[in-house]
Amino acid sequence: MNTPSLKSNSLRYAPWMTCLLIALIGCGGEKESLHELEHEIPAHWPTDFPDAITKMEQRVGTLNSTHRSNETQTELMEIVGWVPEIAADTDLPEEAWVPIYRVCETLRKHLEKRDVDVSAYQEDFDRLYGLLRESQLELEKKRRMAEAAQQGEAG
């Protein structure tokens, strides 16, 4: 009679035991956003729309001057790439942040062509600045309305 050895039984159950342990223990901890997983938040990460506008304007100005650097261009591309994410994380409705995303995608594609003068895209930057300013006003309006509603409930 051919009896299975202890070793073959344990090998047969090893995958199931591993799955059971993972299910019981879990993956551990709370879920974190991608930015929380990064060890450092870049200094040029915008805190809000007005900050994004300021940081983009500074870098566009630098790139339009005689001092052009790959670092400045890279930072500008990163900021343009982060703006849609910042917009999506706000209370803006989708129809308000999708145009921001589209302009940023257009700018990102232009900026990837590092051999082209940034001033050629000034209209796109101006359109993005306008969208961000409008969105900031909308967010401030919503915030004021929410505060007024809370005061009305408390009073």
C-alpha positions in Angstrom: 0.0 0.0 0.0 1.3 3.4 -1.0 0.8 5.8 1.9 1.4 9.5 1.5 4.3 10.8 3.5 4.0 13.7 6.0 6.1 15.8 3.6 3.8 15.4 0.6 0.8 16.2 2.8 2.3 19.4 4.1 3.3 20.5 0.6 -0.3 19.8 -0.6 -1.8 22.0 2.1 0.9 24.8 2.1 -0.9 27.0 -0.5 -4.2 26.8 1.4 -2.6 27.5 4.7 -0.9 30.6 3.2 -4.2 31.9 1.9 -5.8 31.2 5.2 -3.2 33.1 7.1 -3.4 36.1 4.8 -7.2 36.1 5.1 -7.0 35.9 8.9 -4.2 38.5 9.3 -5.1 40.8 6.4 -2.8 42.9 4.4 -2.3 45.2 7.4 -2.8 48.8 8.1 -5.1 51.4 6.6 -5.0 52.1 2.9 -2.9 55.0 1.9 -2.9 57.2 -1.1 0.0 57.1 -3.5 1.2 60.5 -2.2 1.3 59.2 1.4 3.4 56.3 0.3 6.0 58.6 -1.1 8.7 59.5 1.4 8.9 63.2 0.3 6.4 65.6 -1.1 8.2 67.7 -3.6 8.6 71.4 -2.7 6.8 72.4 -5.9 3.7 70.4 -5.1 0.8 72.9 -5.2 -1.4 73.2 -2.2 -4.4 74.5 -4.1 -5.4 76.2 -7.4 -4.0 79.6 -6.6 -0.7 78.0 -5.6 -0.6 75.9 -8.8 -1.2 79.1 -10.8 1.6 80.9 -9.0 4.0 78.0 -9.4 3.2 77.5 -13.1 3.5 81.2 -13.8 6.9 81.4 -12.1 8.3 78.5 -14.1 6.8 79.7 -17.4 8.4 83.1 -16.7 11.7 81.4 -16.0 11.6 79.3 -19.1 10.7 82.4 -21.2 13.7 84.2 -19.8 17.3 83.6 -20.7 17.6 81.2 -17.8 16.2 77.9 -19.1 16.8 74.7 -17.2 15.7 71.1 -17.5 14.8 71.1 -13.8 12.4 74.0 -14.3 10.8 72.4 -17.3 10.5 69.1 -15.4 8.9 70.9 -12.5 6.4 72.6 -14.8 5.5 69.3 -16.4 5.0 67.8 -13.0 2.8 70.6 -11.8 0.7 70.5 -15.0 0.4 66.7 -14.4 -0.7 67.1 -10.7 -3.3 69.8 -11.3 -6.0 67.4 -12.6 -5.5 65.2 -9.6 -5.8 68.2 -7.3 -9.0 69.2 -9.1 -10.5 65.7 -8.9 -9.9 65.7 -5.1 -12.0 68.8 -4.6 -15.8 69.2 -4.4 -15.9 70.3 -8.0 -18.4 68.4 -10.1 -16.9 66.3 -12.9 -18.1 68.8 -15.6 -15.9 71.4 -13.9 -12.7 69.5 -13.6 -12.7 67.5 -16.8 -11.9 70.7 -18.9 -9.0 71.3 -16.5 -7.8 67.7 -17.2 -8.1 68.2 -21.0 -6.1 71.4 -21.0 -3.4 69.9 -18.8 -3.1 66.9 -21.1 -2.7 69.2 -24.0 0.0 71.1 -22.1 1.7 68.0 -20.9 2.0 66.7 -24.5 3.5 70.1 -25.6 5.9 70.2 -22.7 7.2 66.7 -23.4 8.6 68.2 -26.7 11.4 69.9 -24.8 12.8 71.6 -27.9 9.8 74.0 -28.3 9.5 77.4 -26.7 7.0 77.4 -23.8 5.7 80.8 -24.9 4.1 79.0 -27.9 1.6 77.5 -25.4 0.8 80.7 -23.5 -2.8 80.6 -24.7 -3.2 77.1 -23.2 -1.6 78.2 -19.9 -3.9 81.3 -19.9 -7.0 79.0 -20.5 -5.8 76.7 -17.6 -5.3 79.7 -15.3 -8.8 80.9 -16.1 -10.3 77.5 -15.4 -8.5 77.2 -12.1 -9.5 80.7 -11.0 -13.1 80.0 -11.9 -12.9 76.7 -10.0 -11.4 78.3 -7.0 -14.2 80.9 -6.9 -16.8 78.0 -7.2 -15.1 76.1 -4.3 -15.0 79.3 -2.1 -18.7 79.9 -2.9 -19.6 76.3 -1.9 -17.6 76.7 1.3 -19.4 79.9 2.2 -22.7 78.3 1.5 -21.9 75.3 3.7 -20.7 77.6 6.5 -23.9 79.6 6.3 -26.0 76.4 6.4 -24.1 75.3 9.5 -24.6 78.6 11.2 -28.3 78.5 10.3 -28.7 75.0 11.8 -26.8 76.1 15.0 -28.7 79.3 15.4 
